[in-house]
Amino acid sequence: MAEIRWAETTWSGDLLSGSGSIDYVSSGVLARLPVTWASRTEASNGRTSPEELLAMAHSSCFAMAFSNVLAKAGHTAERLTIRATVTFEKREAWTVASSAVSVHGKVPGISEADFAAAAEDAKEEKSFTAEDAEDAKEEKSLIAEDAKEKNNKIKFQEREDNAKAHTGDILGFDTMR
């Protein structure tokens, strides 16, 4: 049986000077979120945008997929922090250009290699797709980068409080390049 989710938005005025709100969602957890064209293309100023909501969906889907892959391999994360960054840019027309995911996690008993492999497996679960993106690709890549040197390596760091827990940042899981 399929689960159906919905959202209801109202809008008043034209695109550039008008405004709207995401009034209700089927779960009831979000209501009356203001949205404007400016909140999509300029500073948000306390309003949301469709791209922020896409980022919310992408990060939560990846978190679920990653935790599932870890569980199948016999690992339970103490904490996973997933940030999705959605880029909305003007090309010939305004378009969602990319959605990149960064993963930071503390997973007791997992090796660096297994953590990276689990991230690869999670991205292949395709829990989030971007079929509407102008240049969406079926091929996905996992690019890791050192925050200082951006040298395309996965950086892992042992936590002092738990020698068997690895933390790592995996940046650049991009579904829409």
N, C-alpha and C positions, 0 to 999 in steps of 0.2 A: 504494500500500500504506500502510495506517495504522500509525503507531507507537503502541505501547501503553506507558504508564508506570503504575506502581503504587506504593503506599505501604502499609506495614503498621503498625498501632498497636495496642498492648495497653493495657488499662485495668483497674484494680482498685479496688473500693470504689464508693461512691455519688458523685454529681456534686460535692457541696460539699467533702467531705473526702477523696475518692479522688484517685488520680493515675494517670498513664499515661506512655507513651513512644512516640514514633514510632520504631519499631525498625529498619525497613529501608525503603529506596526502591529502585526498579528499577535506578537508575544505580550505587548503592552509595556515593555521595558523602556521604550523610547517614545517620547511624545513632545510635540511642539518644539521642534528644532528649527530655528530660523535658517534660511538659505537665500542667497542672492547670487547674481552673476559675478559681482565683485568678490564674493567669498570664494569663488572658483578661480578667478584670474588675478586677484590681488591679495592683500592681507585678509585673513578670515574675520578679524574683529568680532570674535565671539559667535560667529555663525559657522555652520558646517557647509559641506559641499558633497556632491555625489562622489568625488574622488576620495574624500575622507571616509565615506561609508564603504567604498570599495576596499580601501586600506584596512578597515575594520574587518571586513569579510575575509580578505586575503590572510591577514595575520591570524585570525581565529581558526580558519580552515587549516592553515599550515601547522598551527600548534596541535590541533587534533590529529592530523596525519602523522606528525613527528612523534607524538606520544604513543600512537598506535604502533608505529614501526618499532619504537624502543621496547614496548611491552611484548611484542611478538618475539623480540630477541632476548627477553628475560630481564629487561632493565626498566626501572621506574625513575623518572626524573624527579628530583627534589624541586626543581624550578626550571621552567623554560620561559624565556622572554623573547617574543617574536615581534619585530617591528616591520611593518610593510610600509613602503614609501611609494605612493602613486604619483606619477608625474603627468600633469595636464599641461599641454603646450600648444602653442599656435604653430601650425605648419601651414598647409594650404587652408586648412580650417582647424579650429580647436579640436584636439583629440587626446584621449588617454594614450600616452606614449609608452609608459612602462609601469610596472609594479615590481619593486625589488624588495626582497625579504632579507632581514638580518636575524640571525639566530644566536642567542646566548643561552647556555644551559649549564646546570649542575646536575650531573647524572652519576651517582655513586657506582663504582665498579666497572665503568666503561672505559675502553681504551680510546686513544685519539682516533685511531683508524676506524673503530666501530662507530664512534660518534659521527665522523664524516660520512661513513657508509650509510648510517641511518638517515642522515640529512638527504643524501642522494636518493634513497628509497622513498622518503617522504615526498620529495618533489615529484617523483614519478607517479604517486597516487592520484595526481591531478584533481585534488580536492577543490581547486580553484582554477577556473579557466578564464581567459580573456578573449573570447571569440570576437568581441566587438571592437577590439583595438585595431587601429589602422594597419599596423604592421606586426600583428601577433604571429608568433612562430610556434610551430608544433615542437620544434627542438628547443630544449631548455638547457641552461647551463648553470653550474654552480661555480661561482668565482669567489675565491677567498682572498682577502687582502689584509695585510698588516696595517693597522691604523696609522702608523708613522710613515712607513716606506711604500705602502701600497704595492707590495711585491708579489702579489698573487700566491700567497702561502696561507694555509690555515694556521692560525695562531692559537695554541692551547696553553693554558697556564694551570699549574697545579694549585689547588686551594690549600692554604696552610692548615686549615682546620680539618681537612679530610684528604689524606694522601691518595686515596683511591678514587676520588671524585675529580673529574676533569671539567674544566669550563672552557668554552671556546666560542669564538665569534665566527660565524660563517656569513659573509656578506655577498649580496649580489645575485641571489636567486631571482632571476628576472623572467617573468612570464610573458612580457610584451616588449620586445626590443624592436 
